[in-house]
Amino acid sequence: MGSPDGKNMVKRWKIKVADKEDVEKFVEGYVCAYKDLEDYKYRTRREVKNYFKWLFKRDPEGIFIMEEDGKLVGIVACDSNWVTEKGRVLEIHELFVLPEYRGTGAGEKLLDIALGYAKKKGLKKVMLWVGKGNERAIRFYKKEGFKIVGEQGKWLRMEKSLDY
């Protein structure tokens, strides 16, 4: 898998834009990544499959798959067509890294890809929802410059402004 700090891993990671045929890869990765997040996940494989189809319809160029030697590492699903009261933003609907790759820099790399996609689309704000109890993800996003700007039910709303 590379060195514990992940530095050797990054060079082996391949990134590709998802296509419709990646639905099963998404489902398998989602189920694995959300295993311990019962409060925040879709319950059935069919729901996850429909979620992927919805994501793909929203922004077919915005789903990025990270692999190492053909094995899924993680996925980020962006939506450059999202409109809020703050105008058009890049919405990150999904970012997950499989458990065995957490702490290797994979999440940071996927987030960098999402931020680059926002810039490519001319968007200056990135927003997402994260579960209130998902402390690992909240710490990650805060470390990456996201701020909590609201909450609804069991979810926190976070955003980051891009300077470029």
C-alpha positions in Angstrom: 0.0 0.0 0.0 3.0 2.4 0.2 4.5 4.2 3.1 2.4 4.9 6.2 2.4 8.6 5.5 0.9 8.0 2.0 3.6 9.9 0.1 4.5 7.0 -2.1 0.8 6.2 -2.6 -0.1 9.4 -4.2 2.1 8.7 -7.2 0.2 5.4 -7.8 -3.3 6.9 -7.5 -5.2 7.3 -10.8 -8.1 9.7 -11.1 -10.8 9.4 -13.7 -14.1 11.0 -14.5 -16.9 8.4 -13.8 -19.2 7.1 -16.4 -22.5 5.3 -16.2 -20.8 2.0 -16.0 -19.1 2.9 -12.7 -22.4 2.6 -10.8 -21.4 -0.8 -9.2 -18.0 0.6 -8.2 -19.8 3.5 -6.6 -22.2 1.3 -4.8 -19.5 -1.0 -3.4 -17.4 1.9 -2.3 -20.3 3.7 -0.7 -21.4 0.6 1.3 -17.9 0.1 2.6 -17.2 3.7 3.4 -20.5 4.2 5.2 -20.4 1.0 7.2 -20.1 2.9 10.6 -22.3 5.9 9.7 -25.7 4.4 10.1 -27.4 7.7 10.7 -26.2 9.3 7.4 -26.4 6.6 4.7 -28.8 5.2 2.2 -30.0 1.8 3.5 -30.3 -0.3 0.4 -28.1 -1.0 -2.6 -31.0 0.2 -4.8 -31.1 3.5 -3.1 -27.3 3.9 -3.5 -27.6 3.0 -7.2 -30.4 5.6 -7.6 -28.2 8.2 -5.8 -25.4 7.6 -8.3 -27.8 8.0 -11.2 -29.1 11.2 -9.7 -25.5 12.5 -9.2 -24.6 11.6 -12.7 -27.6 13.3 -14.1 -26.9 16.5 -12.1 -23.3 16.8 -13.4 -21.9 14.0 -15.5 -18.4 15.6 -15.6 -18.3 16.1 -11.8 -17.8 12.6 -10.4 -14.2 11.7 -9.9 -13.0 8.2 -9.0 -9.6 7.5 -7.4 -8.0 4.1 -7.8 -4.8 2.4 -7.0 -3.8 -0.6 -9.2 -7.4 -0.9 -10.3 -8.8 -0.9 -6.7 -11.1 1.8 -5.6 -9.6 4.3 -3.1 -12.3 7.0 -3.0 -14.8 9.1 -4.9 -15.9 12.8 -4.9 -19.1 13.8 -6.5 -19.5 17.5 -7.4 -22.4 19.5 -8.8 -21.4 22.6 -10.7 -25.1 23.4 -11.4 -26.2 23.9 -7.8 -27.9 27.2 -7.0 -28.4 28.5 -3.5 -29.5 31.8 -1.9 -25.8 32.7 -2.4 -26.0 32.0 -6.1 -24.4 29.2 -8.1 -21.9 27.2 -6.1 -20.0 23.9 -6.4 -21.9 21.5 -4.2 -20.0 18.5 -3.0 -22.7 15.9 -2.7 -20.3 13.0 -1.8 -16.7 12.5 -0.8 -15.7 9.2 0.6 -12.4 7.3 1.1 -12.4 3.6 1.8 -11.3 2.8 5.4 -8.0 1.3 4.5 -6.9 4.5 2.7 -8.0 7.0 5.4 -5.1 9.0 6.7 -3.1 8.6 3.5 -3.9 12.0 1.9 -6.5 10.5 -0.4 -9.3 12.7 1.0 -7.2 15.8 0.6 -6.4 14.8 -3.0 -10.1 14.2 -3.8 -11.0 17.6 -2.3 -8.3 19.3 -4.3 -9.8 17.7 -7.4 -13.2 19.1 -6.4 -11.8 22.6 -5.8 -10.0 22.5 -9.1 -13.3 21.5 -10.8 -15.0 24.5 -9.1 -12.3 26.8 -10.5 -12.6 25.3 -13.9 -16.3 26.0 -13.8 -15.7 29.6 -12.6 -17.3 29.1 -9.2 -16.0 30.9 -6.1 -17.8 29.0 -3.4 -17.9 25.4 -2.4 -20.6 24.0 -0.2 -21.6 20.7 1.4 -23.7 19.0 4.1 -22.0 16.7 6.7 -23.6 14.7 9.4 -23.4 16.4 12.9 -22.1 13.1 14.4 -19.5 12.6 11.7 -16.7 14.1 13.7 -13.9 12.8 11.5 -15.4 14.5 8.4 -16.1 17.7 10.3 -12.5 17.9 11.5 -11.3 17.2 7.9 -13.3 19.9 6.3 -12.4 22.5 9.0 -8.7 21.6 8.5 -9.3 22.2 4.8 -10.7 25.7 5.4 -14.5 25.0 5.5 -16.7 26.9 7.9 -20.0 25.8 9.5 -22.6 28.2 8.2 -25.8 26.5 9.3 -27.6 23.3 10.3 -30.7 21.4 9.6 -31.8 18.4 11.6 -28.9 16.0 11.8 -26.8 17.9 9.2 -24.3 20.8 9.3 -23.9 23.1 6.3 -20.3 24.0 5.5 -18.8 26.3 2.9 -15.4 27.5 1.6 -14.7 30.5 -0.5 -12.1 30.2 -3.3 -9.6 32.9 -4.0 -8.2 32.7 -7.5 
